[in-house]
Amino acid sequence: MNGNRTLTMIKPTAVKNGHTGAILAKIYEAGFRIIAMKYLKLSEEQAKAFYAVHKERPFYNDLVDFMSSGPIVAAILEKNNAVEEYRRVIGATDPANAEEGTVRKLYGTNIQENAVHGSDSDDNAIIESDFFFSKLERFDLI
């Protein structure tokens, strides 16, 4: 069964470049509801914890440095089949390979600074949402 929630983060470069509003507009245009949202800066320790699944990958340290380099916007999005639907909206991880009109094609600068994070599975959407938001910070709409 496909879940109805996913997590996104608008990454530091996209925030710095003033794309937060445009990205949120694309999210709303795609029919998502935002049930929780925060503007924050991850510490190095928090970024390491969030991306621990990639600890053995060669890009891990650069990813941690980047994700703790400036403010982000984290949000839980709600829609039927949310993970798959959001991944369609954001496009391929590498903006150079993303379809025209997707968030990453429009606002990403490279494979690391690709504008947004999106959960890759229903299970990870739950884990990632719990990382950023308590139950009190969520406004259930469905």
MODELLER restraints for C-alpha pairs under 7 A, 6 or more apart:
rsr = mdl.restraints
at = mdl.atoms
rsr.add(forms.Gaussian(group=physical.xy_distance, feature=features.Distance(at['CA:2:A'], at['CA:81:A']), mean=5.15, stdev=0.5))
rsr.add(forms.Gaussian(group=physical.xy_distance, feature=features.Distance(at['CA:2:A'], at['CA:122:A']), mean=6.97, stdev=0.5))
rsr.add(forms.Gaussian(group=physical.xy_distance, feature=features.Distance(at['CA:3:A'], at['CA:80:A']), mean=6.69, stdev=0.5))
rsr.add(forms.Gaussian(group=physical.xy_distance, feature=features.Distance(at['CA:3:A'], at['CA:81:A']), mean=5.44, stdev=0.5))
rsr.add(forms.Gaussian(group=physical.xy_distance, feature=features.Distance(at['CA:3:A'], at['CA:82:A']), mean=6.33, stdev=0.5))
rsr.add(forms.Gaussian(group=physical.xy_distance, feature=features.Distance(at['CA:3:A'], at['CA:122:A']), mean=5.81, stdev=0.5))
rsr.add(forms.Gaussian(group=physical.xy_distance, feature=features.Distance(at['CA:4:A'], at['CA:78:A']), mean=5.44, stdev=0.5))
rsr.add(forms.Gaussian(group=physical.xy_distance, feature=features.Distance(at['CA:4:A'], at['CA:79:A']), mean=4.98, stdev=0.5))
rsr.add(forms.Gaussian(group=physical.xy_distance, feature=features.Distance(at['CA:4:A'], at['CA:80:A']), mean=4.53, stdev=0.5))
rsr.add(forms.Gaussian(group=physical.xy_distance, feature=features.Distance(at['CA:4:A'], at['CA:81:A']), mean=5.22, stdev=0.5))
rsr.add(forms.Gaussian(group=physical.xy_distance, feature=features.Distance(at['CA:4:A'], at['CA:82:A']), mean=4.85, stdev=0.5))
rsr.add(forms.Gaussian(group=physical.xy_distance, feature=features.Distance(at['CA:5:A'], at['CA:76:A']), mean=6.65, stdev=0.5))
rsr.add(forms.Gaussian(group=physical.xy_distance, feature=features.Distance(at['CA:5:A'], at['CA:77:A']), mean=5.50, stdev=0.5))
rsr.add(forms.Gaussian(group=physical.xy_distance, feature=features.Distance(at['CA:5:A'], at['CA:78:A']), mean=4.54, stdev=0.5))
rsr.add(forms.Gaussian(group=physical.xy_distance, feature=features.Distance(at['CA:5:A'], at['CA:79:A']), mean=6.36, stdev=0.5))
rsr.add(forms.Gaussian(group=physical.xy_distance, feature=features.Distance(at['CA:5:A'], at['CA:82:A']), mean=5.15, stdev=0.5))
rsr.add(forms.Gaussian(group=physical.xy_distance, feature=features.Distance(at['CA:5:A'], at['CA:83:A']), mean=6.76, stdev=0.5))
rsr.add(forms.Gaussian(group=physical.xy_distance, feature=features.Distance(at['CA:5:A'], at['CA:125:A']), mean=6.73, stdev=0.5))
rsr.add(forms.Gaussian(group=physical.xy_distance, feature=features.Distance(at['CA:6:A'], at['CA:76:A']), mean=5.75, stdev=0.5))
rsr.add(forms.Gaussian(group=physical.xy_distance, feature=features.Distance(at['CA:6:A'], at['CA:77:A']), mean=5.31, stdev=0.5))
rsr.add(forms.Gaussian(group=physical.xy_distance, feature=features.Distance(at['CA:6:A'], at['CA:78:A']), mean=6.66, stdev=0.5))
rsr.add(forms.Gaussian(group=physical.xy_distance, feature=features.Distance(at['CA:6:A'], at['CA:82:A']), mean=5.64, stdev=0.5))
rsr.add(forms.Gaussian(group=physical.xy_distance, feature=features.Distance(at['CA:6:A'], at['CA:83:A']), mean=5.30, stdev=0.5))
rsr.add(forms.Gaussian(group=physical.xy_distance, feature=features.Distance(at['CA:6:A'], at['CA:119:A']), mean=5.82, stdev=0.5))
rsr.add(forms.Gaussian(group=physical.xy_distance, feature=features.Distance(at['CA:6:A'], at['CA:125:A']), mean=4.82, stdev=0.5))
rsr.add(forms.Gaussian(group=physical.xy_distance, feature=features.Distance(at['CA:7:A'], at['CA:75:A']), mean=5.80, stdev=0.5))
rsr.add(forms.Gaussian(group=physical.xy_distance, feature=features.Distance(at['CA:7:A'], at['CA:76:A']), mean=4.60, stdev=0.5))
rsr.add(forms.Gaussian(group=physical.xy_distance, feature=features.Distance(at['CA:7:A'], at['CA:77:A']), mean=6.07, stdev=0.5))
rsr.add(forms.Gaussian(group=physical.xy_distance, feature=features.Distance(at['CA:7:A'], at['CA:118:A']), mean=5.84, stdev=0.5))
rsr.add(forms.Gaussian(group=physical.xy_distance, feature=features.Distance(at['CA:7:A'], at['CA:119:A']), mean=5.56, stdev=0.5))
rsr.add(forms.Gaussian(group=physical.xy_distance, feature=features.Distance(at['CA:7:A'], at['CA:125:A']), mean=5.55, stdev=0.5))
rsr.add(forms.Gaussian(group=physical.xy_distance, feature=features.Distance(at['CA:7:A'], at['CA:128:A']), mean=6.46, stdev=0.5))
rsr.add(forms.Gaussian(group=physical.xy_distance, feature=features.Distance(at['CA:7:A'], at['CA:129:A']), mean=5.78, stdev=0.5))
rsr.add(forms.Gaussian(group=physical.xy_distance, feature=features.Distance(at['CA:8:A'], at['CA:74:A']), mean=5.74, stdev=0.5))
rsr.add(forms.Gaussian(group=physical.xy_distance, feature=features.Distance(at['CA:8:A'], at['CA:75:A']), mean=5.40, stdev=0.5))
rsr.add(forms.Gaussian(group=physical.xy_distance, feature=features.Distance(at['CA:8:A'], at['CA:76:A']), mean=6.45, stdev=0.5))
rsr.add(forms.Gaussian(group=physical.xy_distance, feature=features.Distance(at['CA:8:A'], at['CA:116:A']), mean=6.58, stdev=0.5))
rsr.add(forms.Gaussian(group=physical.xy_distance, feature=features.Distance(at['CA:8:A'], at['CA:117:A']), mean=5.17, stdev=0.5))
rsr.add(forms.Gaussian(group=physical.xy_distance, feature=features.Distance(at['CA:8:A'], at['CA:118:A']), mean=4.70, stdev=0.5))
rsr.add(forms.Gaussian(group=physical.xy_distance, feature=features.Distance(at['CA:8:A'], at['CA:119:A']), mean=6.77, stdev=0.5))
rsr.add(forms.Gaussian(group=physical.xy_distance, feature=features.Distance(at['CA:9:A'], at['CA:72:A']), mean=6.43, stdev=0.5))
rsr.add(forms.Gaussian(group=physical.xy_distance, feature=features.Distance(at['CA:9:A'], at['CA:73:A']), mean=5.38, stdev=0.5))
rsr.add(forms.Gaussian(group=physical.xy_distance, feature=features.Distance(at['CA:9:A'], at['CA:74:A']), mean=4.30, stdev=0.5))
rsr.add(forms.Gaussian(group=physical.xy_distance, feature=features.Distance(at['CA:9:A'], at['CA:75:A']), mean=6.39, stdev=0.5))
rsr.add(forms.Gaussian(group=physical.xy_distance, feature=features.Distance(at['CA:9:A'], at['CA:116:A']), mean=5.40, stdev=0.5))
rsr.add(forms.Gaussian(group=physical.xy_distance, feature=features.Distance(at['CA:9:A'], at['CA:117:A']), mean=4.97, stdev=0.5))
rsr.add(forms.Gaussian(group=physical.xy_distance, feature=features.Distance(at['CA:9:A'], at['CA:118:A']), mean=6.95, stdev=0.5))
rsr.add(forms.Gaussian(group=physical.xy_distance, feature=features.Distance(at['CA:10:A'], at['CA:20:A']), mean=6.90, stdev=0.5))
rsr.add(forms.Gaussian(group=physical.xy_distance, feature=features.Distance(at['CA:10:A'], at['CA:72:A']), mean=5.47, stdev=0.5))
rsr.add(forms.Gaussian(group=physical.xy_distance, feature=features.Distance(at['CA:10:A'], at['CA:73:A']), mean=5.00, stdev=0.5))
rsr.add(forms.Gaussian(group=physical.xy_distance, feature=features.Distance(at['CA:10:A'], at['CA:74:A']), mean=6.48, stdev=0.5))
rsr.add(forms.Gaussian(group=physical.xy_distance, feature=features.Distance(at['CA:10:A'], at['CA:115:A']), mean=5.88, stdev=0.5))
rsr.add(forms.Gaussian(group=physical.xy_distance, feature=features.Distance(at['CA:10:A'], at['CA:116:A']), mean=4.50, stdev=0.5))
rsr.add(forms.Gaussian(group=physical.xy_distance, feature=features.Distance(at['CA:10:A'], at['CA:117:A']), mean=6.60, stdev=0.5))
rsr.add(forms.Gaussian(group=physical.xy_distance, feature=features.Distance(at['CA:11:A'], at['CA:67:A']), mean=6.83, stdev=0.5))
rsr.add(forms.Gaussian(group=physical.xy_distance, feature=features.Distance(at['CA:11:A'], at['CA:72:A']), mean=5.19, stdev=0.5))
rsr.add(forms.Gaussian(group=physical.xy_distance, feature=features.Distance(at['CA:11:A'], at['CA:115:A']), mean=5.26, stdev=0.5))
rsr.add(forms.Gaussian(group=physical.xy_distance, feature=features.Distance(at['CA:11:A'], at['CA:116:A']), mean=5.32, stdev=0.5))
rsr.add(forms.Gaussian(group=physical.xy_distance, feature=features.Distance(at['CA:12:A'], at['CA:67:A']), mean=6.50, stdev=0.5))
rsr.add(forms.Gaussian(group=physical.xy_distance, feature=features.Distance(at['CA:12:A'], at['CA:69:A']), mean=6.78, stdev=0.5))
rsr.add(forms.Gaussian(group=physical.xy_distance, feature=features.Distance(at['CA:12:A'], at['CA:70:A']), mean=5.09, stdev=0.5))
rsr.add(forms.Gaussian(group=physical.xy_distance, feature=features.Distance(at['CA:12:A'], at['CA:71:A']), mean=5.46, stdev=0.5))
rsr.add(forms.Gaussian(group=physical.xy_distance, feature=features.Distance(at['CA:12:A'], at['CA:72:A']), mean=5.29, stdev=0.5))
rsr.add(forms.Gaussian(group=physical.xy_distance, feature=features.Distance(at['CA:13:A'], at['CA:113:A']), mean=6.35, stdev=0.5))
rsr.add(forms.Gaussian(group=physical.xy_distance, feature=features.Distance(at['CA:13:A'], at['CA:115:A']), mean=6.74, stdev=0.5))
rsr.add(forms.Gaussian(group=physical.xy_distance, feature=features.Distance(at['CA:14:A'], at['CA:20:A']), mean=6.63, stdev=0.5))
rsr.add(forms.Gaussian(group=physical.xy_distance, feature=features.Distance(at['CA:14:A'], at['CA:107:A']), mean=6.63, stdev=0.5))
rsr.add(forms.Gaussian(group=physical.xy_distance, feature=features.Distance(at['CA:14:A'], at['CA:115:A']), mean=5.05, stdev=0.5))
rsr.add(forms.Gaussian(group=physical.xy_distance, feature=features.Distance(at['CA:15:A'], at['CA:71:A']), mean=6.87, stdev=0.5))
rsr.add(forms.Gaussian(group=physical.xy_distance, feature=features.Distance(at['CA:15:A'], at['CA:72:A']), mean=6.38, stdev=0.5))
rsr.add(forms.Gaussian(group=physical.xy_distance, feature=features.Distance(at['CA:23:A'], at['CA:103:A']), mean=6.69, stdev=0.5))
rsr.add(forms.Gaussian(group=physical.xy_distance, feature=features.Distance(at['CA:32:A'], at['CA:77:A']), mean=5.98, stdev=0.5))
rsr.add(forms.Gaussian(group=physical.xy_distance, feature=features.Distance(at['CA:32:A'], at['CA:78:A']), mean=5.48, stdev=0.5))
rsr.add(forms.Gaussian(group=physical.xy_distance, feature=features.Distance(at['CA:32:A'], at['CA:79:A']), mean=5.26, stdev=0.5))
rsr.add(forms.Gaussian(group=physical.xy_distance, feature=features.Distance(at['CA:33:A'], at['CA:77:A']), mean=5.62, stdev=0.5))
rsr.add(forms.Gaussian(group=physical.xy_distance, feature=features.Distance(at['CA:33:A'], at['CA:78:A']), mean=5.10, stdev=0.5))
rsr.add(forms.Gaussian(group=physical.xy_distance, feature=features.Distance(at['CA:33:A'], at['CA:79:A']), mean=6.72, stdev=0.5))
rsr.add(forms.Gaussian(group=physical.xy_distance, feature=features.Distance(at['CA:34:A'], at['CA:75:A']), mean=6.65, stdev=0.5))
rsr.add(forms.Gaussian(group=physical.xy_distance, feature=features.Distance(at['CA:34:A'], at['CA:76:A']), mean=5.92, stdev=0.5))
rsr.add(forms.Gaussian(group=physical.xy_distance, feature=features.Distance(at['CA:34:A'], at['CA:77:A']), mean=4.74, stdev=0.5))
rsr.add(forms.Gaussian(group=physical.xy_distance, feature=features.Distance(at['CA:34:A'], at['CA:78:A']), mean=6.30, stdev=0.5))
rsr.add(forms.Gaussian(group=physical.xy_distance, feature=features.Distance(at['CA:35:A'], at['CA:76:A']), mean=5.72, stdev=0.5))
rsr.add(forms.Gaussian(group=physical.xy_distance, feature=features.Distance(at['CA:35:A'], at['CA:77:A']), mean=6.13, stdev=0.5))
rsr.add(forms.Gaussian(group=physical.xy_distance, feature=features.Distance(at['CA:35:A'], at['CA:78:A']), mean=6.80, stdev=0.5))
rsr.add(forms.Gaussian(group=physical.xy_distance, feature=features.Distance(at['CA:35:A'], at['CA:138:A']), mean=5.49, stdev=0.5))
rsr.add(forms.Gaussian(group=physical.xy_distance, feature=features.Distance(at['CA:35:A'], at['CA:139:A']), mean=4.88, stdev=0.5))
rsr.add(forms.Gaussian(group=physical.xy_distance, feature=features.Distance(at['CA:35:A'], at['CA:140:A']), mean=6.13, stdev=0.5))
rsr.add(forms.Gaussian(group=physical.xy_distance, feature=features.Distance(at['CA:36:A'], at['CA:75:A']), mean=5.35, stdev=0.5))
rsr.add(forms.Gaussian(group=physical.xy_distance, feature=features.Distance(at['CA:36:A'], at['CA:76:A']), mean=5.20, stdev=0.5))
rsr.add(forms.Gaussian(group=physical.xy_distance, feature=features.Distance(at['CA:36:A'], at['CA:137:A']), mean=6.16, stdev=0.5))
rsr.add(forms.Gaussian(group=physical.xy_distance, feature=features.Distance(at['CA:36:A'], at['CA:138:A']), mean=4.96, stdev=0.5))
rsr.add(forms.Gaussian(group=physical.xy_distance, feature=features.Distance(at['CA:36:A'], at['CA:139:A']), mean=6.46, stdev=0.5))
rsr.add(forms.Gaussian(group=physical.xy_distance, feature=features.Distance(at['CA:37:A'], at['CA:73:A']), mean=6.99, stdev=0.5))
rsr.add(forms.Gaussian(group=physical.xy_distance, feature=features.Distance(at['CA:37:A'], at['CA:74:A']), mean=5.60, stdev=0.5))
rsr.add(forms.Gaussian(group=physical.xy_distance, feature=features.Distance(at['CA:37:A'], at['CA:75:A']), mean=4.17, stdev=0.5))
rsr.add(forms.Gaussian(group=physical.xy_distance, feature=features.Distance(at['CA:37:A'], at['CA:76:A']), mean=6.59, stdev=0.5))
rsr.add(forms.Gaussian(group=physical.xy_distance, feature=features.Distance(at['CA:38:A'], at['CA:73:A']), mean=5.56, stdev=0.5))
rsr.add(forms.Gaussian(group=physical.xy_distance, feature=features.Distance(at['CA:38:A'], at['CA:74:A']), mean=5.29, stdev=0.5))
rsr.add(forms.Gaussian(group=physical.xy_distance, feature=features.Distance(at['CA:38:A'], at['CA:75:A']), mean=6.45, stdev=0.5))
rsr.add(forms.Gaussian(group=physical.xy_distance, feature=features.Distance(at['CA:39:A'], at['CA:71:A']), mean=6.80, stdev=0.5))
rsr.add(forms.Gaussian(group=physical.xy_distance, feature=features.Distance(at['CA:39:A'], at['CA:72:A']), mean=5.82, stdev=0.5))
rsr.add(forms.Gaussian(group=physical.xy_distance, feature=features.Distance(at['CA:39:A'], at['CA:73:A']), mean=4.50, stdev=0.5))
rsr.add(forms.Gaussian(group=physical.xy_distance, feature=features.Distance(at['CA:39:A'], at['CA:74:A']), mean=6.56, stdev=0.5))
rsr.add(forms.Gaussian(group=physical.xy_distance, feature=features.Distance(at['CA:40:A'], at['CA:71:A']), mean=5.28, stdev=0.5))
rsr.add(forms.Gaussian(group=physical.xy_distance, feature=features.Distance(at['CA:40:A'], at['CA:72:A']), mean=5.56, stdev=0.5))
rsr.add(forms.Gaussian(group=physical.xy_distance, feature=features.Distance(at['CA:40:A'], at['CA:73:A']), mean=6.40, stdev=0.5))
rsr.add(forms.Gaussian(group=physical.xy_distance, feature=features.Distance(at['CA:41:A'], at['CA:68:A']), mean=6.48, stdev=0.5))
rsr.add(forms.Gaussian(group=physical.xy_distance, feature=features.Distance(at['CA:41:A'], at['CA:70:A']), mean=5.76, stdev=0.5))
rsr.add(forms.Gaussian(group=physical.xy_distance, feature=features.Distance(at['CA:41:A'], at['CA:71:A']), mean=4.20, stdev=0.5))
rsr.add(forms.Gaussian(group=physical.xy_distance, feature=features.Distance(at['CA:41:A'], at['CA:72:A']), mean=5.93, stdev=0.5))
rsr.add(forms.Gaussian(group=physical.xy_distance, feature=features.Distance(at['CA:42:A'], at['CA:67:A']), mean=6.90, stdev=0.5))
rsr.add(forms.Gaussian(group=physical.xy_distance, feature=features.Distance(at['CA:42:A'], at['CA:68:A']), mean=4.94, stdev=0.5))
rsr.add(forms.Gaussian(group=physical.xy_distance, feature=features.Distance(at['CA:43:A'], at['CA:68:A']), mean=5.47, stdev=0.5))
rsr.add(forms.Gaussian(group=physical.xy_distance, feature=features.Distance(at['CA:44:A'], at['CA:64:A']), mean=6.44, stdev=0.5))
rsr.add(forms.Gaussian(group=physical.xy_distance, feature=features.Distance(at['CA:44:A'], at['CA:65:A']), mean=6.89, stdev=0.5))
rsr.add(forms.Gaussian(group=physical.xy_distance, feature=features.Distance(at['CA:44:A'], at['CA:68:A']), mean=5.47, stdev=0.5))
rsr.add(forms.Gaussian(group=physical.xy_distance, feature=features.Distance(at['CA:47:A'], at['CA:64:A']), mean=5.33, stdev=0.5))
rsr.add(forms.Gaussian(group=physical.xy_distance, feature=features.Distance(at['CA:47:A'], at['CA:67:A']), mean=6.31, stdev=0.5))
rsr.add(forms.Gaussian(group=physical.xy_distance, feature=features.Distance(at['CA:47:A'], at['CA:68:A']), mean=6.21, stdev=0.5))
rsr.add(forms.Gaussian(group=physical.xy_distance, feature=features.Distance(at['CA:48:A'], at['CA:64:A']), mean=5.84, stdev=0.5))
rsr.add(forms.Gaussian(group=physical.xy_distance, feature=features.Distance(at['CA:54:A'], at['CA:60:A']), mean=5.88, stdev=0.5))
rsr.add(forms.Gaussian(group=physical.xy_distance, feature=features.Distance(at['CA:76:A'], at['CA:129:A']), mean=6.40, stdev=0.5))
rsr.add(forms.Gaussian(group=physical.xy_distance, feature=features.Distance(at['CA:83:A'], at['CA:119:A']), mean=6.27, stdev=0.5))
rsr.add(forms.Gaussian(group=physical.xy_distance, feature=features.Distance(at['CA:83:A'], at['CA:120:A']), mean=6.51, stdev=0.5))
rsr.add(forms.Gaussian(group=physical.xy_distance, feature=features.Distance(at['CA:83:A'], at['CA:121:A']), mean=6.21, stdev=0.5))
rsr.add(forms.Gaussian(group=physical.xy_distance, feature=features.Distance(at['CA:83:A'], at['CA:122:A']), mean=6.47, stdev=0.5))
rsr.add(forms.Gaussian(group=physical.xy_distance, feature=features.Distance(at['CA:87:A'], at['CA:118:A']), mean=6.50, stdev=0.5))
rsr.add(forms.Gaussian(group=physical.xy_distance, feature=features.Distance(at['CA:89:A'], at['CA:102:A']), mean=5.48, stdev=0.5))
rsr.add(forms.Gaussian(group=physical.xy_distance, feature=features.Distance(at['CA:89:A'], at['CA:103:A']), mean=6.49, stdev=0.5))
rsr.add(forms.Gaussian(group=physical.xy_distance, feature=features.Distance(at['CA:90:A'], at['CA:102:A']), mean=5.05, stdev=0.5))
rsr.add(forms.Gaussian(group=physical.xy_distance, feature=features.Distance(at['CA:90:A'], at['CA:103:A']), mean=4.53, stdev=0.5))
rsr.add(forms.Gaussian(group=physical.xy_distance, feature=features.Distance(at['CA:90:A'], at['CA:104:A']), mean=5.50, stdev=0.5))
rsr.add(forms.Gaussian(group=physical.xy_distance, feature=features.Distance(at['CA:91:A'], at['CA:98:A']), mean=4.91, stdev=0.5))
rsr.add(forms.Gaussian(group=physical.xy_distance, feature=features.Distance(at['CA:91:A'], at['CA:99:A']), mean=6.11, stdev=0.5))
rsr.add(forms.Gaussian(group=physical.xy_distance, feature=features.Distance(at['CA:91:A'], at['CA:102:A']), mean=5.26, stdev=0.5))
rsr.add(forms.Gaussian(group=physical.xy_distance, feature=features.Distance(at['CA:91:A'], at['CA:103:A']), mean=6.57, stdev=0.5))
rsr.add(forms.Gaussian(group=physical.xy_distance, feature=features.Distance(at['CA:91:A'], at['CA:104:A']), mean=5.84, stdev=0.5))
rsr.add(forms.Gaussian(group=physical.xy_distance, feature=features.Distance(at['CA:92:A'], at['CA:98:A']), mean=4.49, stdev=0.5))
rsr.add(forms.Gaussian(group=physical.xy_distance, feature=features.Distance(at['CA:93:A'], at['CA:111:A']), mean=6.00, stdev=0.5))
rsr.add(forms.Gaussian(group=physical.xy_distance, feature=features.Distance(at['CA:93:A'], at['CA:114:A']), mean=6.67, stdev=0.5))
rsr.add(forms.Gaussian(group=physical.xy_distance, feature=features.Distance(at['CA:94:A'], at['CA:110:A']), mean=6.21, stdev=0.5))
rsr.add(forms.Gaussian(group=physical.xy_distance, feature=features.Distance(at['CA:94:A'], at['CA:111:A']), mean=4.27, stdev=0.5))
rsr.add(forms.Gaussian(group=physical.xy_distance, feature=features.Distance(at['CA:94:A'], at['CA:114:A']), mean=6.69, stdev=0.5))
rsr.add(forms.Gaussian(group=physical.xy_distance, feature=features.Distance(at['CA:95:A'], at['CA:104:A']), mean=5.08, stdev=0.5))
rsr.add(forms.Gaussian(group=physical.xy_distance, feature=features.Distance(at['CA:95:A'], at['CA:105:A']), mean=4.74, stdev=0.5))
rsr.add(forms.Gaussian(group=physical.xy_distance, feature=features.Distance(at['CA:95:A'], at['CA:108:A']), mean=5.60, stdev=0.5))
rsr.add(forms.Gaussian(group=physical.xy_distance, feature=features.Distance(at['CA:95:A'], at['CA:109:A']), mean=6.77, stdev=0.5))
rsr.add(forms.Gaussian(group=physical.xy_distance, feature=features.Distance(at['CA:95:A'], at['CA:110:A']), mean=6.01, stdev=0.5))
rsr.add(forms.Gaussian(group=physical.xy_distance, feature=features.Distance(at['CA:95:A'], at['CA:111:A']), mean=6.33, stdev=0.5))
rsr.add(forms.Gaussian(group=physical.xy_distance, feature=features.Distance(at['CA:95:A'], at['CA:114:A']), mean=6.17, stdev=0.5))
rsr.add(forms.Gaussian(group=physical.xy_distance, feature=features.Distance(at['CA:96:A'], at['CA:105:A']), mean=6.83, stdev=0.5))
rsr.add(forms.Gaussian(group=physical.xy_distance, feature=features.Distance(at['CA:98:A'], at['CA:104:A']), mean=6.54, stdev=0.5))
rsr.add(forms.Gaussian(group=physical.xy_distance, feature=features.Distance(at['CA:98:A'], at['CA:105:A']), mean=5.35, stdev=0.5))
rsr.add(forms.Gaussian(group=physical.xy_distance, feature=features.Distance(at['CA:99:A'], at['CA:105:A']), mean=6.50, stdev=0.5))
rsr.add(forms.Gaussian(group=physical.xy_distance, feature=features.Distance(at['CA:104:A'], at['CA:114:A']), mean=5.48, stdev=0.5))
rsr.add(forms.Gaussian(group=physical.xy_distance, feature=features.Distance(at['CA:104:A'], at['CA:115:A']), mean=5.79, stdev=0.5))
rsr.add(forms.Gaussian(group=physical.xy_distance, feature=features.Distance(at['CA:107:A'], at['CA:115:A']), mean=5.70, stdev=0.5))
rsr.add(forms.Gaussian(group=physical.xy_distance, feature=features.Distance(at['CA:108:A'], at['CA:114:A']), mean=3.87, stdev=0.5))
rsr.add(forms.Gaussian(group=physical.xy_distance, feature=features.Distance(at['CA:108:A'], at['CA:115:A']), mean=4.59, stdev=0.5))
rsr.add(forms.Gaussian(group=physical.xy_distance, feature=features.Distance(at['CA:119:A'], at['CA:125:A']), mean=5.15, stdev=0.5))
